[in-house]
């Protein structure tokens, strides 16, 4: 309290020293003015009131202002620290989201590749089954063809004989018809 008001005591000392010096030098008579009475006491009273106001009225207000200032500075630092922490957390969340998104993309691509591979295997398997079926069908057709040829070889002589007899029968019937059409009309009657 007195340290804050030390300047008042210094002012008091200076004021009293100057007042005593002016009185000793005879400044007032030299200036042609009557010497003032009680101004030393007025100065002391003024500085005493200043001391009381300083310590009784101004000091609490100044203390409150300083406390507010320090609290404001502390709160501002805390807010800045919280803001930096929030920015770090946001950056971490963004990185985590990006990593998750990339992992999802990789997973989707991997599943697509697996699906393509499965499709490729299915197509290859279907082609192999179709190829095997074609070979089996070819073998069956070849066996059927061979069996049919053997049957035809056995049947050819009897079929040739039957065809020949039919052709010959048709030829005889034509010749009989021609003969009958060539005979006179009186014979037909």
Contact map, one row per residue, 1 for C-alpha under 8 A:
111110000000000000000000000000000000000000000000000000100000000000000000000000000000000000000000000000000000000000000000000000000000000000000000000000000000000000000000000000000000000000000
111111000000000000000000000000000000000000000000000000000000000000000000000000000000000000000000000000000000000000000000000000000000000000000000000000000000000000000000000000000000000000000
111111000000000000000000000000000000000000000000000000000000000000000000000000000000000000000000000000000000000000000000000000000000000000000000000000000000000000000000000000000000000000000
111111100000000000000000000000000000000000000000000000000000000000000000000000000000000000000000000000000000000000000000000000000000000000000000000000000000000000000000000000000000000000000
111111111000000000000000000000000000000000000000001001100000000000000000000000000000000000000000000000000000000000000000000000000000000000000000000000000000000000000000000000000000000000000
011111111100000000000000000000000000000000000000000000000000000000000000000000000000000000000000000000000000000000000000000000000000000000000000000000000000000000000000000000000000000000000
000111111110000000000000000000000000000000000000000000000000000000000000000000000000000000000000000000000000000000000000000000000000000000000000000000000000000000000000000000000000000000000
000011111111000000000000000000000000000000000010011000000000000000000000000000000000000000000000000000000000000000000000000000000000000000000000000000000000000000000000000000000000000000000
000011111111100000000000000000000000000000000000000000000000000000000000000000000000000000000000000000000000000000000000000000000000000000000000000000000000000000000000000000000000000000000
000001111111110000000000000000000000000000000000000000000000000000000000000000000000000000000000000000000000000000000000000000000000000000000000000000000000000000000000000000000000000000000
000000111111111000000000000000000000000000000010000000000000000000000000000000000000000000000000000000000000000000000000000000000000000000000000000000000000000000000000000000000000000000000
000000011111111100000000000000000000000000110010000000000000000000000000000000000000000000000000000000000000000000000000000000000000000000000000000000000000000000000000000000000000000000000
000000001111111110000000000000000000000000000000000000000000000000000000000000000000000000000000000000000000000000000000000000000000000000000000000000000000000000000000000000000000000000000
000000000111111111000000000000000000000000000000000000000000000000000000000000000000000000000000000000000000000000000000000000000000000000000000000000000000000000000000000000000000000000000
000000000011111111100000000000000000000100100000000000000000000000000000000000000000000000000000000000000000000000000000000000000000000000000000000000000000000000000000000000000000000000000
000000000001111111110000000000000000000100000000000000000000000000000000000000000000000000000000000000000000000000000000000000000000000000000000000000000000000000000000000000000000000000000
000000000000111111111000000000000000000000000000000000000000000000000000000000000000000000000000000000000000000000000000000000000000000000000000000000000000000000000000000000000000000000000
000000000000011111111100000000000000000000000000000000000000000000000000000000000000000000000000000000000000000000000000000000000000000000000000000000000000000000000000000000000000000000000
000000000000001111111110000000000000000100000000000000000000000000000000000000000000000000000000000000000000000000000000000000000000000000000000000000000000000000000000000000000000000000000
000000000000000111111111000000000000000000000000000000000000000000000000000000000000000000000000000000000000000000000000000000000000000000000000000000000000000000000000000000000000000000000
000000000000000011111111100000000000000000000000000000000000000000000000000000000000000000000000000000000000000000000000000000000000000000000000000000000000000000000000000000000000000000000
000000000000000001111111111100000000000000000000000000000000000000000000000000000000000000000000000000000000000000000000000000000000000000000000000000000000000000000000000000000000000000000
000000000000000000111111111100000000000000000000000000000000000000000000000000000000000000000000000000000000000000000000000000000000000000000000000000000000000000000000000000000000000000000
000000000000000000011111111000000000000000000000000000000000000000000000000000000000000000000000000000000000000000000000000000000000000000000000000000000000000000000000000000000000000000000
000000000000000000001111111000000000000000000000000000000000000000000000000000000000000000000000000000000000000000000000000000000000000000000000000000000000000000000000000000000000000000000
000000000000000000000111111111000000000000000000000000000000000000000000000000000000000000000000000000000000000000000000000000000000000000000000000000000000000000000000000000000000000000000
000000000000000000000111111111100000000000000000000000000000000000000000000000000000000000000000000000000000000000000000000000000000000000000000000000000000000000000000000000000000000000000
000000000000000000000110011111111110000000000000000000000000000000000000000000000000000000000000000000000000000000000000000000000000000000000000000000000000000000000000000000000000000000000
000000000000000000000000011111111110000000000000000000000000000000000000000000000000000000000000000000000000000000000000000000000000000000000000000000000000000000000000000000000000000000000
000000000000000000000000011111111000000000000000000000000000000000000000000000000000000000000000000000000000000000000000000000000000000000000000000000000000000000000000000000000000000000000
000000000000000000000000001111111000000000000000000000000000000000000000000000000000000000000000000000000000000000000000000000000000000000000000000000000000000000000000000000000000000000000
000000000000000000000000000111111100000000000000000000000000000000000000000000000000000000000000000000000000000000000000000000000000000000000000000000000000000000000000000000000000000000000
000000000000000000000000000111111110000000000000000000000000000000000000000000000000000000000000000000000000000000000000000000000000000000000000000000000000000000000000000000000000000000000
000000000000000000000000000110011111000000000000000000000000000000000000000000000000000000000000000000000000000000000000000000000000000000000000000000000000000000000000000000000000000000000
000000000000000000000000000110001111100000000000000000000000000000000000000000000000000000000000000000000000000000000000000000000000000000000000000000000000000000000000000000000000000000000
000000000000000000000000000000000111111000000000000000000000000000000000000000000000000000000000000000000000000000000000000000000000000000000000000000000000000000000000000000000000000000000
000000000000000000000000000000000011111100000000000000000000000000000000000000000000000000000000000000000000000000000000000000000000000000000000000000000000000000000000000000000000000000000
000000000000000000000000000000000001111111000000000000000000000000000000000000000000000000000000000000000000000000000000000000000000000000000000000000000000000000000000000000000000000000000
000000000000000000000000000000000001111111100000000000000000000000000000000000000000000000000000000000000000000000000000000000000000000000000000000000000000000000000000000000000000000000000
000000000000001100100000000000000000111111110000000000000000000000000000000000000000000000000000000000000000000000000000000000000000000000000000000000000000000000000000000000000000000000000
000000000000000000000000000000000000011111111000000000000000000000000000000000000000000000000000000000000000000000000000000000000000000000000000000000000000000000000000000000000000000000000
000000000000000000000000000000000000011111111100000000000000000000000000000000000000000000000000000000000000000000000000000000000000000000000000000000000000000000000000000000000000000000000
000000000001001000000000000000000000001111111110000000000000000000000000000000000000000000000000000000000000000000000000000000000000000000000000000000000000000000000000000000000000000000000
000000000001000000000000000000000000000111111111000000000000000000000000000000000000000000000000000000000000000000000000000000000000000000000000000000000000000000000000000000000000000000000
000000000000000000000000000000000000000011111111100000000000000000000000000000000000000000000000000000000000000000000000000000000000000000000000000000000000000000000000000000000000000000000
000000000000000000000000000000000000000001111111110000000000000000000000000000000000000000000000000000000000000000000000000000000000000000000000000000000000000000000000000000000000000000000
000000010011000000000000000000000000000000111111111000000000000000000000000000000000000000000000000000000000000000000000000000000000000000000000000000000000000000000000000000000000000000000
000000000000000000000000000000000000000000011111111100000000000000000000000000000000000000000000000000000000000000000000000000000000000000000000000000000000000000000000000000000000000000000
000000000000000000000000000000000000000000001111111110000000000000000000000000000000000000000000000000000000000000000000000000000000000000000000000000000000000000000000000000000000000000000
000000010000000000000000000000000000000000000111111111000000000000000000000000000000000000000000000000000000000000000000000000000000000000000000000000000000000000000000000000000000000000000
000010010000000000000000000000000000000000000011111111100000000000000000000000000000000000000000000000000000000000000000000000000000000000000000000000000000000000000000000000000000000000000
000000000000000000000000000000000000000000000001111111111000000000000000000000000000000000000000000000000000000000000000000000000000000000000000000000000000000000000000000000000000000000000
000000000000000000000000000000000000000000000000111111111100000000000000000000000000000000000000000000000000000000000000000000000000000000000000000000000000000000000000000000000000000000000
000010000000000000000000000000000000000000000000011111111110000000000000000000000000000000000000000000000000000000000000000000000000000000000000000000000000000000000000000000000000000000000
100010000000000000000000000000000000000000000000001111111111000000000000000000000000000000000000000000000000000000000000000000000000000000000000000000000000000000000000000000000000000000000
000000000000000000000000000000000000000000000000000111111111000000000000000000000000000000000000000000000000000000000000000000000000000000000000000000000000000000000000000000000000000000000
000000000000000000000000000000000000000000000000000111111111100000000000000000000000000000000000000000000000000000000000000000000000000000000000000000000000000000000000000000000000000000000
000000000000000000000000000000000000000000000000000011111111110000000000000000000000000000000000000000000000000000000000000000000000000000000000000000000000000000000000000000000000000000000
000000000000000000000000000000000000000000000000000001111111111000000000000000000000000000000000000000000000000000000000000000000000000000000000000000000000000000000000000000000000000000000
000000000000000000000000000000000000000000000000000000111111111100000000000000000000000000000000000000000000000000000000000000000000000000000000000000000000000000000000000000000000000000000
000000000000000000000000000000000000000000000000000000001111111110000000000000000000000000000000000000000000000000000000000000000000000000000000000000000000000000000000000000000000000000000
000000000000000000000000000000000000000000000000000000000111111111000000000000000000000000000000000000000000000000000000000000000000000000000000000000000000000000000000000000000000000000000
000000000000000000000000000000000000000000000000000000000011111111100000000000000000000000000000000000000000000000000000000000000000000000000000000000000000000000000000000000000000000000000
000000000000000000000000000000000000000000000000000000000001111111110000000000000000000000000000000000000000000000000000000000000000000000000000000000000000000000000000000000000000000000000
000000000000000000000000000000000000000000000000000000000000111111111000000000000000000000000000000000000000000000000000000000000000000000000000000000000000000000000000000000000000000000000
000000000000000000000000000000000000000000000000000000000000011111111100000000000000000000000000000000000000000000000000000000000000000000000000000000000000000000000000000000000000000000000
000000000000000000000000000000000000000000000000000000000000001111111110000000000000000000000000000000000000000000000000000000000000000000000000000000000000000000000000000000000000000000000
000000000000000000000000000000000000000000000000000000000000000111111111000000000000000000000000000000000000000000000000000000000000000000000000000000000000000000000000000000000000000000000
000000000000000000000000000000000000000000000000000000000000000011111111100000000000000000000000000000000000000000000000000000000000000000000000000000000000000000000000000000000000000000000
000000000000000000000000000000000000000000000000000000000000000001111111110000000000000000000000000000000000000000000000000000000000000000000000000000000000000000000000000000000000000000000
000000000000000000000000000000000000000000000000000000000000000000111111111000000000000000000000000000000000000000000000000000000000000000000000000000000000000000000000000000000000000000000
000000000000000000000000000000000000000000000000000000000000000000011111111100000000000000000000000000000000000000000000000000000000000000000000000000000000000000000000000000000000000000000
000000000000000000000000000000000000000000000000000000000000000000001111111110000000000000000000000000000000000000000000000000000000000000000000000000000000000000000000000000000000000000000
000000000000000000000000000000000000000000000000000000000000000000000111111111000000000000000000000000000000000000000000000000000000000000000000000000000000000000000000000000000000000000000
000000000000000000000000000000000000000000000000000000000000000000000011111111100000000000000000000000000000000000000000000000000000000000000000000000000000000000000000000000000000000000000
000000000000000000000000000000000000000000000000000000000000000000000001111111110000000000000000000000000000000000000000000000000000000000000000000000000000000000000000000000000000000000000
000000000000000000000000000000000000000000000000000000000000000000000000111111111000000000000000000000000000000000000000000000000000000000000000000000000000000000000000000000000000000000000
000000000000000000000000000000000000000000000000000000000000000000000000011111111100000000000000000000000000000000000000000000000000000000000000000000000000000000000000000000000000000000000
000000000000000000000000000000000000000000000000000000000000000000000000001111111110000000000000000000000000000000000000000000000000000000000000000000000000000000000000000000000000000000000
000000000000000000000000000000000000000000000000000000000000000000000000000111111111000000000000000000000000000000000000000000000000000000000000000000000000000000000000000000000000000000000
000000000000000000000000000000000000000000000000000000000000000000000000000011111111100000000000000000000000000000000000000000000000000000000000000000000000000000000000000000000000000000000
000000000000000000000000000000000000000000000000000000000000000000000000000001111111110000000000000000000000000000000000000000000000000000000000000000000000000000000000000000000000000000000
000000000000000000000000000000000000000000000000000000000000000000000000000000111111111000000000000000000000000000000000000000000000000000000000000000000000000000000000000000000000000000000
000000000000000000000000000000000000000000000000000000000000000000000000000000011111111100000000000000000000000000000000000000000000000000000000000000000000000000000000000000000000000000000
000000000000000000000000000000000000000000000000000000000000000000000000000000001111111110000000000000000000000000000000000000000000000000000000000000000000000000000000000000000000000000000
000000000000000000000000000000000000000000000000000000000000000000000000000000000111111111000000000000000000000000000000000000000000000000000000000000000000000000000000000000000000000000000
000000000000000000000000000000000000000000000000000000000000000000000000000000000011111111100000000000000000000000000000000000000000000000000000000000000000000000000000000000000000000000000
000000000000000000000000000000000000000000000000000000000000000000000000000000000001111111110000000000000000000000000000000000000000000000000000000000000000000000000000000000000000000000000
000000000000000000000000000000000000000000000000000000000000000000000000000000000000111111111000000000000000000000000000000000000000000000000000000000000000000000000000000000000000000000000
000000000000000000000000000000000000000000000000000000000000000000000000000000000000011111111100000000000000000000000000000000000000000000000000000000000000000000000000000000000000000000000
000000000000000000000000000000000000000000000000000000000000000000000000000000000000001111111110000000000000000000000000000000000000000000000000000000000000000000000000000000000000000000000
000000000000000000000000000000000000000000000000000000000000000000000000000000000000000111111111000000000000000000000000000000000000000000000000000000000000000000000000000000000000000000000
000000000000000000000000000000000000000000000000000000000000000000000000000000000000000011111111100000000000000000000000000000000000000000000000000000000000000000000000000000000000000000000
000000000000000000000000000000000000000000000000000000000000000000000000000000000000000001111111110000000000000000000000000000000000000000000000000000000000000000000000000000000000000000000
000000000000000000000000000000000000000000000000000000000000000000000000000000000000000000111111111000000000000000000000000000000000000000000000000000000000000000000000000000000000000000000
000000000000000000000000000000000000000000000000000000000000000000000000000000000000000000011111111100000000000000000000000000000000000000000000000000000000000000000000000000000000000000000
000000000000000000000000000000000000000000000000000000000000000000000000000000000000000000001111111110000000000000000000000000000000000000000000000000000000000000000000000000000000000000000
000000000000000000000000000000000000000000000000000000000000000000000000000000000000000000000111111111000000000000000000000000000000000000000000000000000000000000000000000000000000000000000
000000000000000000000000000000000000000000000000000000000000000000000000000000000000000000000011111111100000000000000000000000000000000000000000000000000000000000000000000000000000000000000
000000000000000000000000000000000000000000000000000000000000000000000000000000000000000000000001111111110000000000000000000000000000000000000000000000000000000000000000000000000000000000000
000000000000000000000000000000000000000000000000000000000000000000000000000000000000000000000000111111111000000000000000000000000000000000000000000000000000000000000000000000000000000000000
000000000000000000000000000000000000000000000000000000000000000000000000000000000000000000000000011111111100000000000000000000000000000000000000000000000000000000000000000000000000000000000
000000000000000000000000000000000000000000000000000000000000000000000000000000000000000000000000001111111110000000000000000000000000000000000000000000000000000000000000000000000000000000000
000000000000000000000000000000000000000000000000000000000000000000000000000000000000000000000000000111111111000000000000000000000000000000000000000000000000000000000000000000000000000000000
000000000000000000000000000000000000000000000000000000000000000000000000000000000000000000000000000011111111100000000000000000000000000000000000000000000000000000000000000000000000000000000
000000000000000000000000000000000000000000000000000000000000000000000000000000000000000000000000000001111111110000000000000000000000000000000000000000000000000000000000000000000000000000000
000000000000000000000000000000000000000000000000000000000000000000000000000000000000000000000000000000111111111000000000000000000000000000000000000000000000000000000000000000000000000000000
000000000000000000000000000000000000000000000000000000000000000000000000000000000000000000000000000000011111111100000000000000000000000000000000000000000000000000000000000000000000000000000
000000000000000000000000000000000000000000000000000000000000000000000000000000000000000000000000000000001111111110000000000000000000000000000000000000000000000000000000000000000000000000000
000000000000000000000000000000000000000000000000000000000000000000000000000000000000000000000000000000000111111111000000000000000000000000000000000000000000000000000000000000000000000000000
000000000000000000000000000000000000000000000000000000000000000000000000000000000000000000000000000000000011111111100000000000000000000000000000000000000000000000000000000000000000000000000
000000000000000000000000000000000000000000000000000000000000000000000000000000000000000000000000000000000001111111110000000000000000000000000000000000000000000000000000000000000000000000000
000000000000000000000000000000000000000000000000000000000000000000000000000000000000000000000000000000000000111111111000000000000000000000000000000000000000000000000000000000000000000000000
000000000000000000000000000000000000000000000000000000000000000000000000000000000000000000000000000000000000011111111100000000000000000000000000000000000000000000000000000000000000000000000
000000000000000000000000000000000000000000000000000000000000000000000000000000000000000000000000000000000000001111111110000000000000000000000000000000000000000000000000000000000000000000000
000000000000000000000000000000000000000000000000000000000000000000000000000000000000000000000000000000000000000111111111000000000000000000000000000000000000000000000000000000000000000000000
000000000000000000000000000000000000000000000000000000000000000000000000000000000000000000000000000000000000000011111111100000000000000000000000000000000000000000000000000000000000000000000
000000000000000000000000000000000000000000000000000000000000000000000000000000000000000000000000000000000000000001111111110000000000000000000000000000000000000000000000000000000000000000000
000000000000000000000000000000000000000000000000000000000000000000000000000000000000000000000000000000000000000000111111111000000000000000000000000000000000000000000000000000000000000000000
000000000000000000000000000000000000000000000000000000000000000000000000000000000000000000000000000000000000000000011111111100000000000000000000000000000000000000000000000000000000000000000
000000000000000000000000000000000000000000000000000000000000000000000000000000000000000000000000000000000000000000001111111110000000000000000000000000000000000000000000000000000000000000000
000000000000000000000000000000000000000000000000000000000000000000000000000000000000000000000000000000000000000000000111111111000000000000000000000000000000000000000000000000000000000000000
000000000000000000000000000000000000000000000000000000000000000000000000000000000000000000000000000000000000000000000011111111100000000000000000000000000000000000000000000000000000000000000
000000000000000000000000000000000000000000000000000000000000000000000000000000000000000000000000000000000000000000000001111111110000000000000000000000000000000000000000000000000000000000000
000000000000000000000000000000000000000000000000000000000000000000000000000000000000000000000000000000000000000000000000111111111000000000000000000000000000000000000000000000000000000000000
000000000000000000000000000000000000000000000000000000000000000000000000000000000000000000000000000000000000000000000000011111111100000000000000000000000000000000000000000000000000000000000
000000000000000000000000000000000000000000000000000000000000000000000000000000000000000000000000000000000000000000000000001111111110000000000000000000000000000000000000000000000000000000000
000000000000000000000000000000000000000000000000000000000000000000000000000000000000000000000000000000000000000000000000000111111111000000000000000000000000000000000000000000000000000000000
000000000000000000000000000000000000000000000000000000000000000000000000000000000000000000000000000000000000000000000000000011111111100000000000000000000000000000000000000000000000000000000
000000000000000000000000000000000000000000000000000000000000000000000000000000000000000000000000000000000000000000000000000001111111110000000000000000000000000000000000000000000000000000000
000000000000000000000000000000000000000000000000000000000000000000000000000000000000000000000000000000000000000000000000000000111111111000000000000000000000000000000000000000000000000000000
000000000000000000000000000000000000000000000000000000000000000000000000000000000000000000000000000000000000000000000000000000011111111100000000000000000000000000000000000000000000000000000
000000000000000000000000000000000000000000000000000000000000000000000000000000000000000000000000000000000000000000000000000000001111111110000000000000000000000000000000000000000000000000000
000000000000000000000000000000000000000000000000000000000000000000000000000000000000000000000000000000000000000000000000000000000111111111000000000000000000000000000000000000000000000000000
000000000000000000000000000000000000000000000000000000000000000000000000000000000000000000000000000000000000000000000000000000000011111111100000000000000000000000000000000000000000000000000
000000000000000000000000000000000000000000000000000000000000000000000000000000000000000000000000000000000000000000000000000000000001111111110000000000000000000000000000000000000000000000000
000000000000000000000000000000000000000000000000000000000000000000000000000000000000000000000000000000000000000000000000000000000000111111111000000000000000000000000000000000000000000000000
000000000000000000000000000000000000000000000000000000000000000000000000000000000000000000000000000000000000000000000000000000000000011111111100000000000000000000000000000000000000000000000
000000000000000000000000000000000000000000000000000000000000000000000000000000000000000000000000000000000000000000000000000000000000001111111110000000000000000000000000000000000000000000000
000000000000000000000000000000000000000000000000000000000000000000000000000000000000000000000000000000000000000000000000000000000000000111111111000000000000000000000000000000000000000000000
000000000000000000000000000000000000000000000000000000000000000000000000000000000000000000000000000000000000000000000000000000000000000011111111100000000000000000000000000000000000000000000
000000000000000000000000000000000000000000000000000000000000000000000000000000000000000000000000000000000000000000000000000000000000000001111111110000000000000000000000000000000000000000000
000000000000000000000000000000000000000000000000000000000000000000000000000000000000000000000000000000000000000000000000000000000000000000111111111000000000000000000000000000000000000000000
000000000000000000000000000000000000000000000000000000000000000000000000000000000000000000000000000000000000000000000000000000000000000000011111111100000000000000000000000000000000000000000
000000000000000000000000000000000000000000000000000000000000000000000000000000000000000000000000000000000000000000000000000000000000000000001111111110000000000000000000000000000000000000000
000000000000000000000000000000000000000000000000000000000000000000000000000000000000000000000000000000000000000000000000000000000000000000000111111111000000000000000000000000000000000000000
000000000000000000000000000000000000000000000000000000000000000000000000000000000000000000000000000000000000000000000000000000000000000000000011111111100000000000000000000000000000000000000
000000000000000000000000000000000000000000000000000000000000000000000000000000000000000000000000000000000000000000000000000000000000000000000001111111110000000000000000000000000000000000000
000000000000000000000000000000000000000000000000000000000000000000000000000000000000000000000000000000000000000000000000000000000000000000000000111111111000000000000000000000000000000000000
000000000000000000000000000000000000000000000000000000000000000000000000000000000000000000000000000000000000000000000000000000000000000000000000011111111100000000000000000000000000000000000
000000000000000000000000000000000000000000000000000000000000000000000000000000000000000000000000000000000000000000000000000000000000000000000000001111111110000000000000000000000000000000000
000000000000000000000000000000000000000000000000000000000000000000000000000000000000000000000000000000000000000000000000000000000000000000000000000111111111000000000000000000000000000000000
000000000000000000000000000000000000000000000000000000000000000000000000000000000000000000000000000000000000000000000000000000000000000000000000000011111111100000000000000000000000000000000
000000000000000000000000000000000000000000000000000000000000000000000000000000000000000000000000000000000000000000000000000000000000000000000000000001111111100000000000000000000000000000000
000000000000000000000000000000000000000000000000000000000000000000000000000000000000000000000000000000000000000000000000000000000000000000000000000000111111111000000000000000000000000000000
000000000000000000000000000000000000000000000000000000000000000000000000000000000000000000000000000000000000000000000000000000000000000000000000000000011111111100000000000000000000000000000
000000000000000000000000000000000000000000000000000000000000000000000000000000000000000000000000000000000000000000000000000000000000000000000000000000001111111110000000000000000000000000000
000000000000000000000000000000000000000000000000000000000000000000000000000000000000000000000000000000000000000000000000000000000000000000000000000000000011111111000000000000000000000000000
000000000000000000000000000000000000000000000000000000000000000000000000000000000000000000000000000000000000000000000000000000000000000000000000000000000011111111100000000000000000000000000
000000000000000000000000000000000000000000000000000000000000000000000000000000000000000000000000000000000000000000000000000000000000000000000000000000000001111111110000000000000000000000000
000000000000000000000000000000000000000000000000000000000000000000000000000000000000000000000000000000000000000000000000000000000000000000000000000000000000111111111000000000000000000000000
000000000000000000000000000000000000000000000000000000000000000000000000000000000000000000000000000000000000000000000000000000000000000000000000000000000000011111111100000000000000000000000
000000000000000000000000000000000000000000000000000000000000000000000000000000000000000000000000000000000000000000000000000000000000000000000000000000000000001111111110000000000000000000000
000000000000000000000000000000000000000000000000000000000000000000000000000000000000000000000000000000000000000000000000000000000000000000000000000000000000000111111111000000000000000000000
000000000000000000000000000000000000000000000000000000000000000000000000000000000000000000000000000000000000000000000000000000000000000000000000000000000000000011111111100000000000000000000
000000000000000000000000000000000000000000000000000000000000000000000000000000000000000000000000000000000000000000000000000000000000000000000000000000000000000001111111110000000000000000000
000000000000000000000000000000000000000000000000000000000000000000000000000000000000000000000000000000000000000000000000000000000000000000000000000000000000000000111111111000000000000000000
000000000000000000000000000000000000000000000000000000000000000000000000000000000000000000000000000000000000000000000000000000000000000000000000000000000000000000011111111100000000000000000
000000000000000000000000000000000000000000000000000000000000000000000000000000000000000000000000000000000000000000000000000000000000000000000000000000000000000000001111111110000000000000000
000000000000000000000000000000000000000000000000000000000000000000000000000000000000000000000000000000000000000000000000000000000000000000000000000000000000000000000111111111000000000000000
000000000000000000000000000000000000000000000000000000000000000000000000000000000000000000000000000000000000000000000000000000000000000000000000000000000000000000000011111111100000000000000
000000000000000000000000000000000000000000000000000000000000000000000000000000000000000000000000000000000000000000000000000000000000000000000000000000000000000000000001111111110000000000000
000000000000000000000000000000000000000000000000000000000000000000000000000000000000000000000000000000000000000000000000000000000000000000000000000000000000000000000000111111111000000000000
000000000000000000000000000000000000000000000000000000000000000000000000000000000000000000000000000000000000000000000000000000000000000000000000000000000000000000000000011111111100000000000
000000000000000000000000000000000000000000000000000000000000000000000000000000000000000000000000000000000000000000000000000000000000000000000000000000000000000000000000001111111110000000000
000000000000000000000000000000000000000000000000000000000000000000000000000000000000000000000000000000000000000000000000000000000000000000000000000000000000000000000000000111111111000000000
000000000000000000000000000000000000000000000000000000000000000000000000000000000000000000000000000000000000000000000000000000000000000000000000000000000000000000000000000011111111100000000
000000000000000000000000000000000000000000000000000000000000000000000000000000000000000000000000000000000000000000000000000000000000000000000000000000000000000000000000000001111111110000000
000000000000000000000000000000000000000000000000000000000000000000000000000000000000000000000000000000000000000000000000000000000000000000000000000000000000000000000000000000111111111000000
000000000000000000000000000000000000000000000000000000000000000000000000000000000000000000000000000000000000000000000000000000000000000000000000000000000000000000000000000000011111111000000
000000000000000000000000000000000000000000000000000000000000000000000000000000000000000000000000000000000000000000000000000000000000000000000000000000000000000000000000000000001111111000000
000000000000000000000000000000000000000000000000000000000000000000000000000000000000000000000000000000000000000000000000000000000000000000000000000000000000000000000000000000000111111100000
000000000000000000000000000000000000000000000000000000000000000000000000000000000000000000000000000000000000000000000000000000000000000000000000000000000000000000000000000000000011111110110
000000000000000000000000000000000000000000000000000000000000000000000000000000000000000000000000000000000000000000000000000000000000000000000000000000000000000000000000000000000000011111110
000000000000000000000000000000000000000000000000000000000000000000000000000000000000000000000000000000000000000000000000000000000000000000000000000000000000000000000000000000000000001111111
000000000000000000000000000000000000000000000000000000000000000000000000000000000000000000000000000000000000000000000000000000000000000000000000000000000000000000000000000000000000000111111
000000000000000000000000000000000000000000000000000000000000000000000000000000000000000000000000000000000000000000000000000000000000000000000000000000000000000000000000000000000000001111111
000000000000000000000000000000000000000000000000000000000000000000000000000000000000000000000000000000000000000000000000000000000000000000000000000000000000000000000000000000000000001111111
000000000000000000000000000000000000000000000000000000000000000000000000000000000000000000000000000000000000000000000000000000000000000000000000000000000000000000000000000000000000000011111
